[in-house]
Amino acid sequence: MTTSESNKRIAKNTALLYVRMLFTMGVGFYTSRIILDALGFVDYGIYNVVGGIVATLSVINGSMAGATQRWITIALGKGDLAYLKKVFAVGVTAQVLIAVIVFLIIETVGLWYLYNYAVIPEDRMNASFWVFQISTLTVILSILNVPFLGAIMAHEKMGAFAMFSFIDVIMKLVICYVLYVTLLDKLIVYASLLALTVLFIFVIERAYCYKKFEEARFKLGWDKQILKEMWSLAFWSMSGNIAYIGYSQGVTLLINLFFGPAMNAAASIASQAGNIINQFSGNFQMAMNPQITKNYAKEQFKEMHDLVYRSAKFSYFLMLIFVVPLFFEANLLLNLWLKEVPAHSVYFMRLGLFISMFVAVRNPLVVSAQANGNLRKYQFVVMPILLLVTPVSYVILKLGGIPETTSYVMLVIMIAAVFASAYMLRDMIHLDFMDFVKRVMLKIFQVTIVAFSLPTLVYVFMEEGILRFLVLGTVATLSCVASIYKIGLTTSEQTFVVNMITSKIKKKL
């Protein structure tokens, strides 16, 4: 595939994913508000705590998912169908084994934690138990679906991925309606309907893969060498995923331990806002990630480096355009979005937005490390940095720190992890560390400072309200776009953007 064809495919896939995002984002904001209102703060917080325990103990699956998708993408890059079929079958075998291991861990360690350490009102323990079991089923289905979802992403069938997302969102709209009319325990009903949604998506995704991809069959395979390589990558990926648990689910459990389920609701609402905004960069990266891995398979390192830089930098810039007005108007927007805003949500949201942006910057670096496959040295350096989140947060909270302490710690450590990740890629993919710092990190820091300057003046001198929101939103958008264009883009990138806009205008005329 030529560079031009690759860019066209990335552009097409990005467009499809943005259509998906706009639809899911709009519905996501609505359903979050309805579900919080239907369940209440306590039950909503309980669901996030119980789901967090299950997700924490299923960390091994996230590791194997990355390994399986990496090998499928590498096989596609080499154009070897026989090897691709073998890789897929071995991947299916690995996921079945993982499903059994994860089930045993969840039903022992998970239940022990639920009954001994989770802060849950006594009268809701029975409901929490059933939510725990239903969430376990959901996780097992997700584990078994990994090779099939990996095939869709590796083949870059983003249209199909978007279609499945539309179906998922529509079913969640139905769930909102059912929660309002049901006379049964709403928490159990909510978890059950989410599990049915996952089951339905699981069935139709497998049917699609079976029809479209010759290699995608639910057939067990065994190749000692491939499985050994997969498990090696999965083991070291798992080290990184354990660190991820430290700054996501681990923090959820800490907040529950120190402040109870109502505070979990505040943190969860704020993180949902960040996650929805994160889709702006996630869609762009999802379209670029297969190309990064395929360039590695072909040993086209210069092209790979360019894709990594663009993915990291553009992902941050795409989010920044939305983050600046959201940062200043978080209080107004949360009050418009929710009937009742949980305490501390505004601060969690503001910090969460910045954390999401630096997670987005780091993601292409992680994809590059996984493309190499040898993660041992990489994880020995990066993992201890990320693992600091939970113990540092615990110490500060124990000393009387405020709930938002966890977010401050997370932000500082995530920035450090970005630099560490780039540094470790020097030998793995021949990445020039200082080149990354100059072309990506320096640019995003400069753009951020300039982009926040004018909106800060509007925020200070105008009173909160719809008028300030409209004025600040306009100023923030213009400030971001101008600073990104003048400071963040290279001359060639500026020329590309101008030519693209000019061609679109000419077509319209």
GIWOCOR-V296805 format. One record per run of one state. SS is the DSSP state (H for helix, E for strand, L for the rest). FROM is the first residue (numbers start at 1). LEN is the number of residues. If there is no record, write none. Layout:
BEGIN
SS/FROM/LEN
SS/FROM/LEN
END
This chain:
BEGIN
L/1/2
H/3/55
L/58/1
H/59/20
L/79/2
H/81/36
L/117/5
H/122/23
L/145/1
H/146/9
L/155/3
H/158/24
L/182/4
H/186/27
L/213/11
H/224/24
L/248/1
H/249/11
L/260/1
H/261/37
L/298/3
H/301/28
L/329/1
H/330/8
L/338/7
H/345/28
L/373/3
H/376/23
L/399/6
H/405/24
L/429/4
H/433/29
L/462/4
H/466/23
L/489/2
H/491/18
L/509/1
END
